[in-house]
Amino acid sequence: MKSDCPQLMKLIRELAEFERAADQVTVTPQQFEESGFGDNPVWWAFVAEVDEKIVGMALYYVRYSTWKGRRLYLEDIIVTQEMRGHKIGSQLMEVIINEAKVGDYTGLMWQALDWNQPAIEFYISLGAKADSEWINFQMDV
């Protein structure tokens, strides 16, 4: 829901702090909202709520592989620090995996920082495979 955007931005900032990159969040609340709820949305999200408060989210978009076809890209999955360990991340992953299946996508992709061992172990426990062959590149323009 569009009205969730301020709470989602809080989660994004919490994730950026956890990843030691708080100063790198440059998207404005207006840009974020427009990108998800404007005329041409480019992201979608599932949220987890406890007592009507958003405590987690899985934000994704569609990407295309010339080898595999349409795939979901999980941009961010985050659960607030105080709610970790309550299986909320597992529930969010179940929902996003199901979205990929029912949406007739060929798979799901995401990244994890190499130092985030708890996340890496979590993903492997779900049956995901780490790909050490490809190097990620990015360019700000």
PyMOL commands that set and color helices and strands:
alter all, ss='L'
color gray80, all
select helices_A, chain A and resi 2-18+22-24+29-37+81-83+88-102+117-125
alter helices_A, ss='H'
color red, helices_A
select strands_A, chain A and resi 44-50+53-65+69-79+108-110
alter strands_A, ss='S'
color yellow, strands_A
deselect
rebuild
show_as cartoon
